[in-house]
């Protein structure tokens, strides 16, 4: 039952991604092609470099997100929180060693 629900959620997420990202990609593509058409003119040449920078940075982030997803880094989002709280509790626990003569803990 859980695998079936997980598969359904994955398909629904993919459907939403296609419905939202499809028109956005189309709009960006048409606008980018207009900018490329202006590239031959002196006024339009300055628009290409910032857009290409954004595209390269976005592609890098997209690759990192895909890599993290494939490595399973988004499977258990609650575990880091519990690990952090356990570490904090361990650090706040009283030390079994006596304090030095000055009365303050070092470190």
C-alpha positions in Angstrom: 0.0 0.0 0.0 2.8 2.4 0.9 4.7 1.7 -2.4 1.5 2.3 -4.4 0.9 5.6 -2.6 4.5 6.7 -3.1 4.3 5.9 -6.8 1.0 7.9 -7.1 2.6 10.9 -5.3 5.6 10.7 -7.6 3.4 10.6 -10.7 1.3 13.5 -9.4 4.5 15.5 -8.6 5.8 14.8 -12.1 2.5 15.9 -13.6 2.5 19.1 -11.7 6.1 19.8 -12.8 5.2 19.3 -16.4 2.1 21.4 -16.2 3.9 24.3 -14.5 7.3 24.0 -16.1 6.2 23.3 -19.6 4.6 26.7 -20.3 7.3 28.5 -18.4 10.0 26.8 -20.5 8.0 27.7 -23.7 7.7 31.3 -22.6 11.4 31.5 -21.7 12.4 29.9 -24.9 10.4 32.3 -27.1 11.8 35.3 -25.2 15.3 34.0 -25.4 15.0 33.4 -29.2 13.9 37.1 -29.5 17.0 38.1 -27.6 19.1 36.0 -29.9 17.5 37.7 -32.9 18.6 41.0 -31.5 22.1 39.8 -30.8 23.4 41.2 -34.2 22.4 44.7 -33.2 24.4 46.8 -30.9 21.5 47.4 -28.5 20.6 43.8 -28.1 24.1 42.2 -27.7 24.3 43.1 -24.0 21.2 41.0 -23.1 22.7 37.6 -24.1 25.6 37.4 -21.6 23.5 37.8 -18.3 20.9 35.4 -19.6 23.6 32.8 -20.4 25.1 33.3 -16.9 21.7 32.6 -15.3 21.2 29.6 -17.5 24.6 28.1 -16.6 24.0 28.7 -12.9 20.5 27.2 -13.1 21.8 24.2 -15.0 24.5 23.7 -12.3 21.9 23.9 -9.5 19.6 21.5 -11.4 22.4 19.0 -11.8 23.2 19.2 -8.1 19.6 18.7 -7.2 19.3 15.7 -9.5 22.5 14.2 -8.1 21.2 14.7 -4.5 17.9 13.1 -5.5 19.6 10.1 -7.1 21.8 9.6 -4.0 18.7 9.5 -1.8 19.4 12.7 0.1 15.7 13.7 0.2 14.3 10.4 1.4 14.4 11.0 5.2 14.1 14.7 5.9 13.5 14.3 9.6 16.6 12.4 10.5 19.0 15.4 10.5 16.8 17.2 12.9 16.8 14.3 15.4 20.5 13.8 15.1 21.1 17.5 15.8 18.9 17.4 18.9 20.6 14.3 20.1 24.0 15.9 19.7 22.8 19.0 21.5 21.5 17.0 24.4 24.8 15.1 24.6 26.8 18.3 24.6 24.6 19.9 27.3 24.8 16.9 29.6 27.0 17.4 32.7 30.5 16.2 32.3 31.7 13.2 34.4 35.0 14.9 34.8 35.5 17.5 37.6 36.0 21.1 36.8 39.6 22.6 36.8 40.7 24.7 39.8 39.6 27.9 38.2 36.0 26.6 38.1 35.4 27.1 34.4 35.2 24.5 31.8 37.8 24.8 29.1 36.8 24.5 25.5 
